[in-house]
């Protein structure tokens, strides 16, 4: 005779889904992404320590709008480890929401707003 607790535990363990839950609200580009309020602070917090005019990190200078806009595809690739080394180096990967906001800014024309 099998223990009811064992049977219930087995049923719960194998009936639960462990798929990643994605909040669809966080992944829409309907809201305008502002460079000065979202993108530049993101770059300053996670990237500028290694990627500024005085640094030698792969030749990327991410100071200012034009540098960020001109290198936006490389930055996005590094955020996602899509053909580039995952950045920020030595730290945890950026969360999906931050990456999506950066992607939305690109899709919205990389405005200096």
Biopython code that builds the backbone (N, CA, C, O; Angstrom):
import numpy as np
from Bio.PDB.StructureBuilder import StructureBuilder

atoms = [
    (1, "UNK", "N", (0.845, -1.183, 0.000)),
    (1, "UNK", "CA", (0.000, 0.000, 0.000)),
    (1, "UNK", "C", (0.888, 1.243, 0.000)),
    (1, "UNK", "O", (1.816, 1.359, 0.800)),
    (2, "UNK", "N", (0.596, 2.146, -0.887)),
    (2, "UNK", "CA", (1.395, 3.363, -1.014)),
    (2, "UNK", "C", (0.831, 4.442, -0.102)),
    (2, "UNK", "O", (-0.375, 4.527, 0.127)),
    (3, "UNK", "N", (1.711, 5.234, 0.393)),
    (3, "UNK", "CA", (1.322, 6.319, 1.282)),
    (3, "UNK", "C", (0.595, 7.409, 0.486)),
    (3, "UNK", "O", (1.052, 7.788, -0.592)),
    (4, "UNK", "N", (-0.531, 7.917, 1.004)),
    (4, "UNK", "CA", (-1.250, 8.997, 0.307)),
    (4, "UNK", "C", (-0.389, 10.249, 0.152)),
    (4, "UNK", "O", (-0.510, 10.981, -0.831)),
    (5, "UNK", "N", (0.464, 10.482, 1.114)),
    (5, "UNK", "CA", (1.332, 11.663, 1.036)),
    (5, "UNK", "C", (2.304, 11.511, -0.128)),
    (5, "UNK", "O", (2.561, 12.470, -0.856)),
    (6, "UNK", "N", (2.833, 10.334, -0.302)),
    (6, "UNK", "CA", (3.754, 10.085, -1.402)),
    (6, "UNK", "C", (3.061, 10.257, -2.749)),
    (6, "UNK", "O", (3.633, 10.846, -3.666)),
    (7, "UNK", "N", (1.870, 9.764, -2.874)),
    (7, "UNK", "CA", (1.113, 9.878, -4.122)),
    (7, "UNK", "C", (0.787, 11.330, -4.433)),
    (7, "UNK", "O", (0.960, 11.778, -5.566)),
    (8, "UNK", "N", (0.318, 12.066, -3.434)),
    (8, "UNK", "CA", (-0.015, 13.483, -3.632)),
    (8, "UNK", "C", (1.244, 14.267, -3.981)),
    (8, "UNK", "O", (1.216, 15.119, -4.869)),
    (9, "UNK", "N", (2.332, 13.990, -3.300)),
    (9, "UNK", "CA", (3.593, 14.694, -3.595)),
    (9, "UNK", "C", (4.040, 14.436, -5.028)),
    (9, "UNK", "O", (4.477, 15.348, -5.730)),
    (10, "UNK", "N", (3.923, 13.173, -5.454)),
    (10, "UNK", "CA", (4.286, 12.811, -6.814)),
    (10, "UNK", "C", (3.419, 13.562, -7.825)),
    (10, "UNK", "O", (3.933, 14.050, -8.831)),
    (11, "UNK", "N", (2.134, 13.660, -7.574)),
    (11, "UNK", "CA", (1.211, 14.345, -8.486)),
    (11, "UNK", "C", (1.516, 15.835, -8.567)),
    (11, "UNK", "O", (1.493, 16.416, -9.652)),
    (12, "UNK", "N", (1.797, 16.448, -7.439)),
    (12, "UNK", "CA", (2.100, 17.881, -7.424)),
    (12, "UNK", "C", (3.420, 18.147, -8.130)),
    (12, "UNK", "O", (3.533, 19.090, -8.912)),
    (13, "UNK", "N", (4.404, 17.326, -7.856)),
    (13, "UNK", "CA", (5.726, 17.521, -8.445)),
    (13, "UNK", "C", (5.692, 17.456, -9.963)),
    (13, "UNK", "O", (6.336, 18.269, -10.626)),
    (14, "UNK", "N", (4.963, 16.515, -10.520)),
    (14, "UNK", "CA", (4.964, 16.330, -11.966)),
    (14, "UNK", "C", (3.838, 17.055, -12.694)),
    (14, "UNK", "O", (3.749, 16.984, -13.920)),
    (15, "UNK", "N", (2.989, 17.742, -11.961)),
    (15, "UNK", "CA", (1.922, 18.481, -12.630)),
    (15, "UNK", "C", (2.224, 19.966, -12.725)),
    (15, "UNK", "O", (1.510, 20.694, -13.414)),
    (16, "UNK", "N", (3.253, 20.425, -12.056)),
    (16, "UNK", "CA", (3.590, 21.849, -12.065)),
    (16, "UNK", "C", (4.428, 22.187, -13.287)),
    (16, "UNK", "O", (5.297, 21.417, -13.695)),
    (17, "UNK", "N", (4.160, 23.320, -13.848)),
    (17, "UNK", "CA", (4.932, 23.789, -14.986)),
    (17, "UNK", "C", (6.008, 24.726, -14.487)),
    (17, "UNK", "O", (5.747, 25.562, -13.622)),
    (18, "UNK", "N", (7.194, 24.605, -15.005)),
    (18, "UNK", "CA", (8.293, 25.462, -14.595)),
    (18, "UNK", "C", (8.699, 26.408, -15.709)),
    (18, "UNK", "O", (9.814, 26.931, -15.703)),
    (19, "UNK", "N", (7.806, 26.636, -16.670)),
    (19, "UNK", "CA", (8.102, 27.555, -17.757)),
    (19, "UNK", "C", (8.216, 28.974, -17.220)),
    (19, "UNK", "O", (7.557, 29.346, -16.249)),
    (20, "UNK", "N", (9.059, 29.750, -17.869)),
    (20, "UNK", "CA", (9.224, 31.145, -17.493)),
    (20, "UNK", "C", (7.949, 31.907, -17.807)),
    (20, "UNK", "O", (7.410, 31.806, -18.909)),
    (21, "UNK", "N", (7.473, 32.667, -16.838)),
    (21, "UNK", "CA", (6.281, 33.479, -17.034)),
    (21, "UNK", "C", (6.728, 34.835, -17.528)),
    (21, "UNK", "O", (7.559, 35.493, -16.901)),
    (22, "UNK", "N", (6.176, 35.252, -18.653)),
    (22, "UNK", "CA", (6.533, 36.538, -19.233)),
    (22, "UNK", "C", (5.369, 37.496, -19.054)),
    (22, "UNK", "O", (4.232, 37.194, -19.416)),
    (23, "UNK", "N", (5.670, 38.648, -18.494)),
    (23, "UNK", "CA", (4.661, 39.689, -18.322)),
    (23, "UNK", "C", (4.559, 40.446, -19.637)),
    (23, "UNK", "O", (5.440, 41.240, -19.966)),
    (24, "UNK", "N", (3.498, 40.209, -20.387)),
    (24, "UNK", "CA", (3.346, 40.845, -21.697)),
    (24, "UNK", "C", (3.295, 42.360, -21.609)),
    (24, "UNK", "O", (3.643, 43.041, -22.573)),
    (25, "UNK", "N", (2.872, 42.901, -20.480)),
    (25, "UNK", "CA", (2.841, 44.353, -20.304)),
    (25, "UNK", "C", (4.255, 44.931, -20.408)),
    (25, "UNK", "O", (4.440, 46.019, -20.955)),
    (26, "UNK", "N", (5.237, 44.220, -19.894)),
    (26, "UNK", "CA", (6.605, 44.730, -19.866)),
    (26, "UNK", "C", (7.285, 44.650, -21.227)),
    (26, "UNK", "O", (8.348, 45.242, -21.415)),
    (27, "UNK", "N", (6.694, 43.927, -22.180)),
    (27, "UNK", "CA", (7.356, 43.707, -23.456)),
    (27, "UNK", "C", (6.660, 44.394, -24.621)),
    (27, "UNK", "O", (6.773, 43.939, -25.759)),
    (28, "UNK", "N", (5.954, 45.461, -24.362)),
    (28, "UNK", "CA", (5.335, 46.207, -25.447)),
    (28, "UNK", "C", (6.114, 47.496, -25.674)),
    (28, "UNK", "O", (6.709, 48.054, -24.752)),
    (29, "UNK", "N", (6.096, 47.948, -26.903)),
    (29, "UNK", "CA", (6.796, 49.191, -27.234)),
    (29, "UNK", "C", (5.807, 50.317, -27.495)),
    (29, "UNK", "O", (6.083, 51.221, -28.283)),
    (30, "UNK", "N", (4.673, 50.265, -26.845)),
    (30, "UNK", "CA", (3.678, 51.301, -27.075)),
    (30, "UNK", "C", (4.022, 52.596, -26.366)),
    (30, "UNK", "O", (3.643, 53.670, -26.833)),
    (31, "UNK", "N", (4.727, 52.521, -25.255)),
    (31, "UNK", "CA", (5.126, 53.727, -24.539)),
    (31, "UNK", "C", (6.431, 54.261, -25.106)),
    (31, "UNK", "O", (7.327, 53.492, -25.453)),
    (32, "UNK", "N", (6.534, 55.567, -25.197)),
    (32, "UNK", "CA", (7.765, 56.179, -25.682)),
    (32, "UNK", "C", (8.889, 55.951, -24.679)),
    (32, "UNK", "O", (8.719, 56.185, -23.482)),
    (33, "UNK", "N", (10.020, 55.501, -25.165)),
    (33, "UNK", "CA", (11.192, 55.308, -24.326)),
    (33, "UNK", "C", (12.037, 56.569, -24.444)),
    (33, "UNK", "O", (12.428, 56.964, -25.543)),
    (34, "UNK", "N", (12.312, 57.191, -23.318)),
    (34, "UNK", "CA", (13.051, 58.449, -23.299)),
    (34, "UNK", "C", (14.537, 58.195, -23.042)),
    (34, "UNK", "O", (14.912, 57.536, -22.072)),
    (35, "UNK", "N", (15.361, 58.726, -23.918)),
    (35, "UNK", "CA", (16.797, 58.540, -23.803)),
    (35, "UNK", "C", (17.318, 59.062, -22.472)),
    (35, "UNK", "O", (18.018, 58.344, -21.758)),
    (36, "UNK", "N", (16.984, 60.305, -22.129)),
    (36, "UNK", "CA", (17.535, 60.942, -20.934)),
    (36, "UNK", "C", (17.063, 60.280, -19.639)),
    (36, "UNK", "O", (17.783, 60.286, -18.640)),
    (37, "UNK", "N", (15.865, 59.714, -19.651)),
    (37, "UNK", "CA", (15.316, 59.136, -18.425)),
    (37, "UNK", "C", (15.539, 57.638, -18.293)),
    (37, "UNK", "O", (15.545, 57.116, -17.177)),
    (38, "UNK", "N", (15.723, 56.930, -19.409)),
    (38, "UNK", "CA", (15.835, 55.472, -19.336)),
    (38, "UNK", "C", (17.128, 54.927, -19.930)),
    (38, "UNK", "O", (17.819, 54.138, -19.285)),
    (39, "UNK", "N", (17.461, 55.334, -21.140)),
    (39, "UNK", "CA", (18.590, 54.729, -21.841)),
    (39, "UNK", "C", (19.927, 55.215, -21.292)),
    (39, "UNK", "O", (20.789, 54.402, -20.961)),
    (40, "UNK", "N", (20.105, 56.499, -21.194)),
    (40, "UNK", "CA", (21.382, 57.009, -20.683)),
    (40, "UNK", "C", (21.656, 56.543, -19.249)),
    (40, "UNK", "O", (22.783, 56.144, -18.955)),
    (41, "UNK", "N", (20.665, 56.580, -18.342)),
    (41, "UNK", "CA", (20.931, 56.036, -16.997)),
    (41, "UNK", "C", (21.267, 54.542, -17.007)),
    (41, "UNK", "O", (22.097, 54.090, -16.218)),
    (42, "UNK", "N", (20.637, 53.785, -17.883)),
    (42, "UNK", "CA", (20.940, 52.354, -18.024)),
    (42, "UNK", "C", (22.400, 52.162, -18.433)),
    (42, "UNK", "O", (23.122, 51.373, -17.824)),
    (43, "UNK", "N", (22.822, 52.877, -19.452)),
    (43, "UNK", "CA", (24.207, 52.795, -19.929)),
    (43, "UNK", "C", (25.176, 53.265, -18.844)),
    (43, "UNK", "O", (26.215, 52.643, -18.622)),
    (44, "UNK", "N", (24.832, 54.362, -18.172)),
    (44, "UNK", "CA", (25.709, 54.881, -17.116)),
    (44, "UNK", "C", (25.865, 53.897, -15.959)),
    (44, "UNK", "O", (26.948, 53.770, -15.388)),
    (45, "UNK", "N", (24.786, 53.207, -15.618)),
    (45, "UNK", "CA", (24.839, 52.275, -14.494)),
    (45, "UNK", "C", (25.582, 50.995, -14.827)),
    (45, "UNK", "O", (26.354, 50.501, -14.004)),
    (46, "UNK", "N", (25.365, 50.445, -16.017)),
    (46, "UNK", "CA", (25.885, 49.118, -16.322)),
    (46, "UNK", "C", (27.063, 49.084, -17.296)),
    (46, "UNK", "O", (27.744, 48.063, -17.379)),
    (47, "UNK", "N", (27.326, 50.161, -18.035)),
    (47, "UNK", "CA", (28.297, 50.078, -19.128)),
    (47, "UNK", "C", (29.443, 51.083, -19.053)),
    (47, "UNK", "O", (30.582, 50.751, -19.381)),
    (48, "UNK", "N", (29.152, 52.290, -18.631)),
    (48, "UNK", "CA", (30.110, 53.390, -18.777)),
    (48, "UNK", "C", (31.389, 53.189, -17.954)),
    (48, "UNK", "O", (32.431, 53.754, -18.284)),
    (49, "UNK", "N", (31.314, 52.392, -16.893)),
    (49, "UNK", "CA", (32.506, 52.142, -16.084)),
    (49, "UNK", "C", (33.640, 51.527, -16.894)),
    (49, "UNK", "O", (34.813, 51.768, -16.609)),
    (50, "UNK", "N", (33.293, 50.738, -17.900)),
    (50, "UNK", "CA", (34.302, 50.096, -18.754)),
    (50, "UNK", "C", (34.337, 50.676, -20.167)),
    (50, "UNK", "O", (35.334, 50.528, -20.874)),
    (51, "UNK", "N", (33.262, 51.329, -20.577)),
    (51, "UNK", "CA", (33.157, 51.771, -21.973)),
    (51, "UNK", "C", (32.997, 53.285, -22.067)),
    (51, "UNK", "O", (31.938, 53.799, -22.426)),
    (52, "UNK", "N", (34.081, 53.981, -21.734)),
    (52, "UNK", "CA", (34.109, 55.441, -21.840)),
    (52, "UNK", "C", (35.332, 55.850, -22.654)),
    (52, "UNK", "O", (36.125, 55.001, -23.063)),
    (53, "UNK", "N", (35.478, 57.125, -22.881)),
    (53, "UNK", "CA", (36.571, 57.618, -23.726)),
    (53, "UNK", "C", (37.943, 57.208, -23.196)),
    (53, "UNK", "O", (38.852, 56.957, -23.987)),
    (54, "UNK", "N", (38.108, 57.136, -21.894)),
    (54, "UNK", "CA", (39.404, 56.808, -21.309)),
    (54, "UNK", "C", (39.654, 55.329, -21.108)),
    (54, "UNK", "O", (40.733, 54.943, -20.656)),
    (55, "UNK", "N", (38.691, 54.500, -21.431)),
    (55, "UNK", "CA", (38.859, 53.063, -21.204)),
    (55, "UNK", "C", (39.361, 52.370, -22.463)),
    (55, "UNK", "O", (39.339, 52.927, -23.560)),
    (56, "UNK", "N", (39.807, 51.156, -22.271)),
    (56, "UNK", "CA", (40.304, 50.391, -23.414)),
    (56, "UNK", "C", (39.499, 49.100, -23.586)),
    (56, "UNK", "O", (40.053, 48.082, -24.000)),
    (57, "UNK", "N", (38.228, 49.128, -23.279)),
    (57, "UNK", "CA", (37.390, 47.926, -23.345)),
    (57, "UNK", "C", (36.796, 47.742, -24.730)),
    (57, "UNK", "O", (35.674, 48.174, -24.997)),
    (58, "UNK", "N", (37.537, 47.112, -25.590)),
    (58, "UNK", "CA", (37.044, 46.793, -26.916)),
    (58, "UNK", "C", (36.838, 47.987, -27.819)),
    (58, "UNK", "O", (36.232, 47.857, -28.882)),
    (59, "UNK", "N", (37.323, 49.132, -27.426)),
    (59, "UNK", "CA", (37.190, 50.314, -28.266)),
    (59, "UNK", "C", (35.805, 50.943, -28.275)),
    (59, "UNK", "O", (35.532, 51.820, -29.095)),
    (60, "UNK", "N", (34.941, 50.516, -27.389)),
    (60, "UNK", "CA", (33.593, 51.082, -27.340)),
    (60, "UNK", "C", (33.557, 52.247, -26.370)),
    (60, "UNK", "O", (33.888, 52.104, -25.193)),
    (61, "UNK", "N", (33.151, 53.403, -26.877)),
    (61, "UNK", "CA", (32.928, 54.574, -26.045)),
    (61, "UNK", "C", (31.425, 54.819, -26.044)),
    (61, "UNK", "O", (30.850, 55.168, -27.075)),
    (62, "UNK", "N", (30.794, 54.639, -24.904)),
    (62, "UNK", "CA", (29.344, 54.786, -24.807)),
    (62, "UNK", "C", (28.936, 56.061, -24.082)),
    (62, "UNK", "O", (27.891, 56.118, -23.435)),
    (63, "UNK", "N", (29.772, 57.074, -24.201)),
    (63, "UNK", "CA", (29.441, 58.371, -23.623)),
    (63, "UNK", "C", (28.632, 59.177, -24.624)),
    (63, "UNK", "O", (29.088, 59.424, -25.741)),
    (64, "UNK", "N", (27.447, 59.583, -24.233)),
    (64, "UNK", "CA", (26.634, 60.463, -25.061)),
    (64, "UNK", "C", (25.730, 59.742, -26.040)),
    (64, "UNK", "O", (25.957, 58.587, -26.401)),
    (65, "UNK", "N", (24.699, 60.458, -26.458)),
    (65, "UNK", "CA", (23.669, 59.901, -27.332)),
    (65, "UNK", "C", (24.216, 59.366, -28.641)),
    (65, "UNK", "O", (23.882, 58.248, -29.032)),
    (66, "UNK", "N", (25.048, 60.134, -29.329)),
    (66, "UNK", "CA", (25.497, 59.701, -30.660)),
    (66, "UNK", "C", (26.299, 58.413, -30.595)),
    (66, "UNK", "O", (26.136, 57.547, -31.455)),
    (67, "UNK", "N", (27.162, 58.265, -29.594)),
    (67, "UNK", "CA", (27.933, 57.024, -29.455)),
    (67, "UNK", "C", (27.016, 55.834, -29.156)),
    (67, "UNK", "O", (27.200, 54.751, -29.711)),
    (68, "UNK", "N", (26.041, 56.034, -28.289)),
    (68, "UNK", "CA", (25.113, 54.953, -27.943)),
    (68, "UNK", "C", (24.255, 54.597, -29.149)),
    (68, "UNK", "O", (24.071, 53.419, -29.455)),
    (69, "UNK", "N", (23.730, 55.608, -29.835)),
    (69, "UNK", "CA", (22.881, 55.354, -31.001)),
    (69, "UNK", "C", (23.651, 54.653, -32.111)),
    (69, "UNK", "O", (23.136, 53.724, -32.732)),
    (70, "UNK", "N", (24.875, 55.087, -32.363)),
    (70, "UNK", "CA", (25.687, 54.497, -33.439)),
    (70, "UNK", "C", (26.095, 53.053, -33.151)),
    (70, "UNK", "O", (26.342, 52.281, -34.077)),
    (71, "UNK", "N", (26.163, 52.697, -31.901)),
    (71, "UNK", "CA", (26.587, 51.350, -31.512)),
    (71, "UNK", "C", (25.443, 50.548, -30.881)),
    (71, "UNK", "O", (25.679, 49.554, -30.195)),
    (72, "UNK", "N", (24.221, 50.983, -31.114)),
    (72, "UNK", "CA", (23.066, 50.386, -30.437)),
    (72, "UNK", "C", (22.890, 48.902, -30.726)),
    (72, "UNK", "O", (22.521, 48.147, -29.826)),
    (73, "UNK", "N", (23.144, 48.463, -31.954)),
    (73, "UNK", "CA", (22.982, 47.044, -32.277)),
    (73, "UNK", "C", (24.042, 46.195, -31.565)),
    (73, "UNK", "O", (23.747, 45.087, -31.115)),
    (74, "UNK", "N", (25.251, 46.701, -31.464)),
    (74, "UNK", "CA", (26.300, 45.993, -30.742)),
    (74, "UNK", "C", (25.969, 45.926, -29.249)),
    (74, "UNK", "O", (26.176, 44.900, -28.601)),
    (75, "UNK", "N", (25.457, 47.025, -28.721)),
    (75, "UNK", "CA", (25.078, 47.064, -27.306)),
    (75, "UNK", "C", (23.970, 46.048, -27.038)),
    (75, "UNK", "O", (24.046, 45.275, -26.083)),
    (76, "UNK", "N", (22.946, 46.055, -27.881)),
    (76, "UNK", "CA", (21.845, 45.109, -27.721)),
    (76, "UNK", "C", (22.355, 43.675, -27.840)),
    (76, "UNK", "O", (21.949, 42.806, -27.067)),
    (77, "UNK", "N", (23.233, 43.424, -28.794)),
    (77, "UNK", "CA", (23.812, 42.092, -28.944)),
    (77, "UNK", "C", (24.569, 41.651, -27.701)),
    (77, "UNK", "O", (24.496, 40.486, -27.311)),
    (78, "UNK", "N", (25.293, 42.567, -27.079)),
    (78, "UNK", "CA", (26.038, 42.249, -25.861)),
    (78, "UNK", "C", (25.097, 42.038, -24.672)),
    (78, "UNK", "O", (25.374, 41.208, -23.805)),
    (79, "UNK", "N", (24.009, 42.769, -24.626)),
    (79, "UNK", "CA", (23.027, 42.588, -23.548)),
    (79, "UNK", "C", (22.384, 41.207, -23.623)),
    (79, "UNK", "O", (22.002, 40.636, -22.602)),
    (80, "UNK", "N", (22.268, 40.675, -24.839)),
    (80, "UNK", "CA", (21.591, 39.393, -25.057)),
    (80, "UNK", "C", (22.567, 38.251, -25.327)),
    (80, "UNK", "O", (22.139, 37.108, -25.481)),
    (81, "UNK", "N", (23.859, 38.533, -25.388)),
    (81, "UNK", "CA", (24.876, 37.555, -25.779)),
    (81, "UNK", "C", (24.552, 36.981, -27.151)),
    (81, "UNK", "O", (24.704, 35.782, -27.387)),
    (82, "UNK", "N", (24.109, 37.841, -28.043)),
    (82, "UNK", "CA", (23.726, 37.454, -29.396)),
    (82, "UNK", "C", (24.845, 37.854, -30.355)),
    (82, "UNK", "O", (24.795, 38.920, -30.969)),
    (83, "UNK", "N", (25.851, 36.994, -30.479)),
    (83, "UNK", "CA", (26.996, 37.279, -31.333)),
    (83, "UNK", "C", (28.081, 38.088, -30.641)),
    (83, "UNK", "O", (29.110, 38.397, -31.243)),
    (84, "UNK", "N", (27.859, 38.427, -29.395)),
    (84, "UNK", "CA", (28.807, 39.215, -28.606)),
    (84, "UNK", "C", (28.943, 38.562, -27.234)),
    (84, "UNK", "O", (28.104, 37.756, -26.833)),
    (85, "UNK", "N", (30.002, 38.917, -26.526)),
    (85, "UNK", "CA", (30.147, 38.451, -25.151)),
    (85, "UNK", "C", (29.062, 39.101, -24.306)),
    (85, "UNK", "O", (28.785, 40.292, -24.453)),
    (86, "UNK", "N", (28.450, 38.326, -23.424)),
    (86, "UNK", "CA", (27.409, 38.848, -22.560)),
    (86, "UNK", "C", (27.959, 39.962, -21.683)),
    (86, "UNK", "O", (29.004, 39.816, -21.050)),
    (87, "UNK", "N", (27.249, 41.059, -21.658)),
    (87, "UNK", "CA", (27.601, 42.202, -20.814)),
    (87, "UNK", "C", (26.442, 42.475, -19.869)),
    (87, "UNK", "O", (25.305, 42.121, -20.184)),
    (88, "UNK", "N", (26.689, 43.081, -18.744)),
    (88, "UNK", "CA", (27.997, 43.546, -18.271)),
    (88, "UNK", "C", (28.873, 42.375, -17.835)),
    (88, "UNK", "O", (28.409, 41.407, -17.233)),
    (89, "UNK", "N", (30.124, 42.500, -18.153)),
    (89, "UNK", "CA", (31.085, 41.444, -17.860)),
    (89, "UNK", "C", (31.265, 41.347, -16.343)),
    (89, "UNK", "O", (31.370, 42.360, -15.652)),
    (90, "UNK", "N", (31.299, 40.141, -15.852)),
    (90, "UNK", "CA", (31.517, 39.933, -14.422)),
    (90, "UNK", "C", (30.298, 40.169, -13.555)),
    (90, "UNK", "O", (30.351, 39.955, -12.344)),
    (91, "UNK", "N", (29.218, 40.598, -14.145)),
    (91, "UNK", "CA", (28.015, 40.838, -13.367)),
    (91, "UNK", "C", (26.873, 40.018, -13.884)),
    (91, "UNK", "O", (27.017, 39.324, -14.890)),
    (92, "UNK", "N", (25.748, 40.076, -13.227)),
    (92, "UNK", "CA", (24.601, 39.334, -13.739)),
    (92, "UNK", "C", (24.079, 39.972, -15.028)),
    (92, "UNK", "O", (24.236, 41.173, -15.251)),
    (93, "UNK", "N", (23.468, 39.161, -15.854)),
    (93, "UNK", "CA", (22.859, 39.677, -17.086)),
    (93, "UNK", "C", (21.750, 40.657, -16.728)),
    (93, "UNK", "O", (21.125, 40.552, -15.673)),
    (94, "UNK", "N", (21.521, 41.593, -17.610)),
    (94, "UNK", "CA", (20.430, 42.539, -17.394)),
    (94, "UNK", "C", (19.102, 41.804, -17.486)),
    (94, "UNK", "O", (18.979, 40.807, -18.198)),
    (95, "UNK", "N", (18.111, 42.305, -16.761)),
    (95, "UNK", "CA", (16.811, 41.644, -16.824)),
    (95, "UNK", "C", (16.130, 41.940, -18.160)),
    (95, "UNK", "O", (16.453, 42.909, -18.847)),
    (96, "UNK", "N", (15.183, 41.077, -18.499)),
    (96, "UNK", "CA", (14.494, 41.162, -19.794)),
    (96, "UNK", "C", (13.814, 42.504, -20.018)),
    (96, "UNK", "O", (13.762, 42.990, -21.147)),
    (97, "UNK", "N", (13.296, 43.103, -18.965)),
    (97, "UNK", "CA", (12.593, 44.376, -19.105)),
    (97, "UNK", "C", (13.550, 45.479, -19.546)),
    (97, "UNK", "O", (13.207, 46.271, -20.423)),
    (98, "UNK", "N", (14.736, 45.546, -18.958)),
    (98, "UNK", "CA", (15.718, 46.561, -19.358)),
    (98, "UNK", "C", (16.149, 46.355, -20.806)),
    (98, "UNK", "O", (16.267, 47.313, -21.570)),
    (99, "UNK", "N", (16.380, 45.112, -21.173)),
    (99, "UNK", "CA", (16.782, 44.815, -22.548)),
    (99, "UNK", "C", (15.673, 45.195, -23.515)),
    (99, "UNK", "O", (15.944, 45.761, -24.574)),
    (100, "UNK", "N", (14.437, 44.895, -23.170)),
    (100, "UNK", "CA", (13.316, 45.224, -24.043)),
    (100, "UNK", "C", (13.135, 46.732, -24.170)),
    (100, "UNK", "O", (12.813, 47.221, -25.253)),
    (101, "UNK", "N", (13.335, 47.469, -23.097)),
    (101, "UNK", "CA", (13.228, 48.936, -23.175)),
    (101, "UNK", "C", (14.290, 49.475, -24.131)),
    (101, "UNK", "O", (14.014, 50.387, -24.911)),
    (102, "UNK", "N", (15.494, 48.922, -24.078)),
    (102, "UNK", "CA", (16.560, 49.345, -24.997)),
    (102, "UNK", "C", (16.165, 49.000, -26.431)),
    (102, "UNK", "O", (16.339, 49.819, -27.333)),
    (103, "UNK", "N", (15.639, 47.805, -26.649)),
    (103, "UNK", "CA", (15.183, 47.394, -27.988)),
    (103, "UNK", "C", (14.079, 48.329, -28.488)),
    (103, "UNK", "O", (14.083, 48.722, -29.655)),
    (104, "UNK", "N", (13.148, 48.682, -27.626)),
    (104, "UNK", "CA", (12.065, 49.607, -28.013)),
    (104, "UNK", "C", (12.633, 50.957, -28.420)),
    (104, "UNK", "O", (12.178, 51.552, -29.397)),
    (105, "UNK", "N", (13.618, 51.444, -27.684)),
    (105, "UNK", "CA", (14.238, 52.733, -28.015)),
    (105, "UNK", "C", (14.839, 52.669, -29.419)),
    (105, "UNK", "O", (14.712, 53.623, -30.187)),
    (106, "UNK", "N", (15.481, 51.574, -29.755)),
    (106, "UNK", "CA", (16.032, 51.396, -31.104)),
    (106, "UNK", "C", (14.905, 51.429, -32.129)),
    (106, "UNK", "O", (14.980, 52.159, -33.117)),
    (107, "UNK", "N", (13.855, 50.633, -31.893)),
    (107, "UNK", "CA", (12.733, 50.544, -32.833)),
    (107, "UNK", "C", (12.019, 51.892, -32.989)),
    (107, "UNK", "O", (11.434, 52.167, -34.037)),
    (108, "UNK", "N", (12.066, 52.724, -31.958)),
    (108, "UNK", "CA", (11.420, 54.032, -32.015)),
    (108, "UNK", "C", (12.295, 55.096, -32.662)),
    (108, "UNK", "O", (11.926, 56.270, -32.692)),
    (109, "UNK", "N", (13.438, 54.700, -33.173)),
    (109, "UNK", "CA", (14.272, 55.633, -33.928)),
    (109, "UNK", "C", (15.487, 56.169, -33.197)),
    (109, "UNK", "O", (16.147, 57.080, -33.697)),
    (110, "UNK", "N", (15.806, 55.628, -32.020)),
    (110, "UNK", "CA", (16.988, 56.046, -31.248)),
    (110, "UNK", "C", (16.994, 57.563, -31.013)),
    (110, "UNK", "O", (18.009, 58.230, -31.212)),
    (111, "UNK", "N", (15.857, 58.084, -30.591)),
    (111, "UNK", "CA", (15.707, 59.522, -30.410)),
    (111, "UNK", "C", (16.531, 60.039, -29.236)),
    (111, "UNK", "O", (16.748, 59.336, -28.250)),
    (112, "UNK", "N", (16.977, 61.265, -29.363)),
    (112, "UNK", "CA", (17.690, 61.958, -28.287)),
    (112, "UNK", "C", (16.665, 62.795, -27.542)),
    (112, "UNK", "O", (16.645, 64.021, -27.656)),
    (113, "UNK", "N", (15.828, 62.130, -26.788)),
    (113, "UNK", "CA", (14.731, 62.822, -26.091)),
    (113, "UNK", "C", (14.846, 62.692, -24.586)),
    (113, "UNK", "O", (14.005, 63.216, -23.855)),
]
sb = StructureBuilder()
sb.init_structure("model")
sb.init_model(0)
sb.init_chain("A")
sb.init_seg("    ")
for serial, (resi, resn, name, xyz) in enumerate(atoms, 1):
    if name == "N":
        sb.init_residue(resn, " ", resi, " ")
    sb.init_atom(name, np.array(xyz, "f"), 0.0, 1.0, " ", f" {name:<3s}", serial, name[0])
structure = sb.get_structure()
